[in-house]
Amino acid sequence: LDAALETTPKHWEAHIRRGTLYLAAGEENQASKQFTAALKSDSKRTRSMAHTGLGNIQAGMVKKGMQALKLYRIAIKTDPSNLEAYHKGAQISLVMGNPDSYRNASEFLLELICLDPTYKGAYETWRDRILDKQNGELRRVNDCLAAHLENSPEDNRWLLDMAEYFYRLQEIDSSLAALRRLESAEPGYKISERNLLLARCLLEHDDTLGFEDAYWDAVD
């Protein structure tokens, strides 16, 4: 990196890499100089990475969470495809741990899920850590997961979550369709949970016999 910067001082990505190394070594001041230098780049991607690096410096300091969030938001505005900025924004919001910060975390994670739900466990983090899921968020997650599953059948197990979200939204036919698709794709996956949700859906359709069959299949 030193050689690259000596021969090409405007090798902005080398500044990013050097800043990342300095930060990992606990040398925040040197890291800040490198990330700040990279802000001169003409590349939106590189400037976004620099803002993310500066946010990471703030995130490691006591009571600097809001400053870190501001920098992550600038990084995202500069380059909306910067997955790491969404991830870091969600991380620091969850660490802050108050109701407003959990809403911020959900916002970051929803954007990341729609870009790549597998990035550093984005979807699972949203599913497991955001407890006050709102209906609009459930709809958006289902839309984004459905788009992801079109090309990533290895994640078909998420269909069970999608079916649950459809049920909570009172979209019973969509819930049943997701359950049927899951049974076809992953017949042995969480059979009891799947049948319990199927029973609840059938009860909503006043199918008492179907409810009883699914319920007993779940508890057997």
N, C-alpha and C positions, 0 to 999 in steps of 0.2 A: 504493500500500500504506500509506504514511504517513497519507494522508487517511482511508482505511478504518479504520485502527486508532485514529485520533484520535476519529472519530465512534462507532466500535464497538470498544472495547478488547478485547472477547471475540470478535472475528472471528478464530477460531482458525486457519482456513485461510490467512488473511493472514499470521499469524505463521509458518506453515510456508513460505509462498512467500518471505517476507522472510529467514527463516533459510537457505533454499536459495541465495538471492542472496548473502548474507553469506559463506556457505561457498565459493561459486564465486569470490568476491573474495579469499579467503584470510583472512577475518576470523572465525576459529573461535570466539573468545569471544562475539562478538555473535551468531553463528549459534546457539551453545549456549543463549543467553538466549531466543532466539525459539522454538527447539524445546522448551525446558523450559516456557515459558509455554503452549505448545499442549497440554502434557500435562494441563492443567486442563479440556480439552474433555470434554463428555459423549459425544462420538462416538468409538466404538472405532476407526473408520477413521482419524480425525484423530490420535488418540493413537498409533496404530500408525505413521503417517507421521512423527510426532514422534520416536518411538524409532528409526525408520530413519535420520532425519536425525542424531540423536545418534550412532548407529553409524557413519555416514559420517564424522563428525568424528574418531572414534577410529581408523577405518580409514586415515585420512590421516596418522596419527602413527606414529613409529618404535616398534616392539614393543608396539603396542596392539591387535594382531589379536584376541586372546582377548576383550578388552573389547568390541570391535566385534561379535564373534560373539554374545556374551551379549545385546547390545542388539538385534541382528537377530532372535534367538530370542524375545525379549520382544515385539518388533513382530509376529512371526508368531502368537504365542500370543494377542495382543490382537486381531488380525484375520487369520485364516488365509487370507484372499483377497489379502493384500498381496504382489503379484507381485514388486515391487521388493526387498522384504526377502529373499525367497528368492534372487533374482539377486545381491544384494550379499553375502549370506552365502556363496554359492558362489564369488564372485569373490575375497573375502578368504581363503577356505579354500585356493583354488588358489594364491594368491600365497604363502601360508605354506609350501606345498610339501613337507610331510612326510607319511608314510603315514596318520597319523590325520586330518590336515587334508583329505587327498584323500577319505577316507571321509565326512568332514563335507560336502565339496563334493558328493559323490554324493547324499547325503541331501537337501540343499537342491535340487539339480537334479531329482531324482526327483519331489519334491513339485511343483516348478514345471512339469515336463513334464506331469504329470497335470492341472494347472490350465490351462496354455497352453504347449504345446511350442514354439511359435513366438516366445515372448517373449524378445527379445534373444538369439536363437539358443540357447535353453535345450537343446533336444534335441541339436543339433550339438555343443555344448560337452560335454555328457555323453558322447556317442558318441566324440568325438575326444580328450578329455582324461582320462577315467576308464578306465584300462587294465585294472584288476583287477575287471571286472564280475562280479558274483556271480549265481548262477542266479535267486535271488529277484528281483533287480533286473531281469534280462532279462525275466522273466515280467511284472513290473509295467509295464515300459516298453512291452512289446508290447500289453498290455491298454489302456494309456492312449493309445498311438498308434492302435490300432484304433478306439477311441472317437472320437478326433480326426478320423480319415480319413472317418468316416461323414458328416461335414459339411464336410470340407475336401479334396476330391479333388485340389486343386492340389498337395498334398503326397504324392501316391501314390508318388513315387519312394522314399519311406521304406519301402515294402514290401520292397525288396531287403534293407535292414537287418533288418527283421522276419523275413524268411525265414532270414537268417543266424543270428539269435538262436534261432529255433525249431530250427534244425539243431543248434546248440550244446546245446540242451536235450534233444536226441534226440526231438523232436516232428516226425518226418519228414513225416507227412501234412500237418501245419499249414504246414511250410516249403514243400511242393509247392503247397499252395493259395495261399500268398502269392505264389509265383513265377507261378502261372497268372494271378492277379489283376493282377500287375504287367505281364505280357505283354499283357494285354487293355487296360490303362489307358495304358501307356507302352511301346509295342512296340519303340521304338528305343533305350531307355535301357540303357546298360551291358550290351550283349548278351553280350559275352565273360564278364563276371563272373557274369551271370545263368545262362549255360549251364554254367559251371564248378560253380556251386552246385547246379544241377539234376543234373549228373553225379554229384556226391557223394551227393545224396539217392537217386538211382536205384541207386547202388551199395549203399547201406544196405538197399535193398529187393531186393538180389540180382538186379537187372535189368541184366545184363551188356551186353546189346545196346543197351539204352537209355542206359547209361552211356557206351558207346563213341560213340554218335551225338552225345550232348550234348557230350562231351569234344572231339570233332573239330570240332563246330560252334563251340566256344569258341576253339580255337586257329587255326582257318582265318582 
